Amino acid sequence: MTEAPDIATAWSWLLERRPGTRGAMQDSLHPLVEAAYAEARLRGLYPFPTHGTLRFLRAAPPWTEPNRDDLPFILCGEPPYKVYTSDYADLLGQSDTPAGAVALVVDQLPPS
């Protein structure tokens, strides 16, 4: 599976459900992607669906920084959507809607 080369392309491919894009064909992921894209702070992060989650990374590949996956993420699937800190360290909350789950992520992002 080819990773998108930059943040804007990653969002575009997910929103378009481009074949060959990681997670693009998962029906349960698409509402979360749309809700996340509506948030300006998340549009500046690399969307990375993997292992039933939607993660937000600080940079596009190639990844060289050890802390690239240190932000909150959403456990996908059916509602309620659960939001965790990196490495499932803490459950931050859950929501019955994609927009609510995204809001939980945004609320927990570092200031910069």
N, C-alpha and C positions, 0 to 999 in steps of 0.2 A: 504494500500500500504506500503510495507516494504522499508525503506530507506537503502541505501548501508551503510555498517559499516565504511567505510573509503574513502578517496579521490580517490585512485587508482581504487577501486571497482566501485565507482560511475561512473567514466569515462568509465570503461570497460562495465558496464551494459548498459549505454546509447549508446555507439558505437556499441555494439552487438545487440541493440534493444531487449534486454532480456524482455520477457513477464513479466508483473507485475511491471516493473520499471516505475517510474513516468516519463511521457512524451516520453517514448521510441517508442511508436507506432505513434506518431504525425509526419507525413511526412514533415511538414514545419519546424520542430525542428531539424531534423537530419543534414541538411547542416550546420546549426549554430554550432551544437555540434562538427562536424568534423573540422570546421574552428577554433573553440575555442581550441580544443585539439592540434592543430598544434602550438599553442603559449605556450611556456614553462612556462611563468608566470601564465597563466590560468590553466595549468595542475596541478599546486600546490594548486589550490583552489577547493572547493567542488562544482560541477555543480548541480544546483537545478532548474529544470524547474517547474514553477508553474504559474497558472492563465495567460497563454499566454506569459510568459516571460522566459528568461534564465538568472538566477541569479548565482552569483559566491560568495560562502560563505567561510569564513576564516577557518572553521573547519567542520569536519563531526559530525553527531549527536552522542550523545545527545547534544543539544545546551543549554549552560548555560550562555554564554556571551550575554549581551544586544546588542552589536554592531556587531553581526554576519552577519547582512544583511545591510552593510553600503557601499558597493561597487557599481559601475555602473552596469547596466544590459541592456539586449537587449529585446525589445518588438518583439516577434516572429510573424509569419504569412507570408504574402506576402510582397515582397519588396515595398517600401523602408523599411528597418529595422531601427527602431528608438532606440537610446541609451540614457538612462536617468541616472541621479544620483539617489541614493536610495530615496525611497518614491516619485518618480516622481517629485522631487523638481525642476530639470532643465533638459531640453532637451539638450543633449550634441552634438547631430548631428544625421545624418541619412546616410544610404548607400544603394545602390542598390544591393550590394553583401554581402554574409555572412562574407567573409574575411575583407571587409571594416568596417562592424559593429564591428567585433572582434577587429580590429585595434583601433577603437575609444575607446573601453573599456580599452584596454591595455594602451593607451596613458593617460588615466585618473586614472590609478591605483596609489595608494600611493607608494613611493619609496621602502618600505620594504615589 
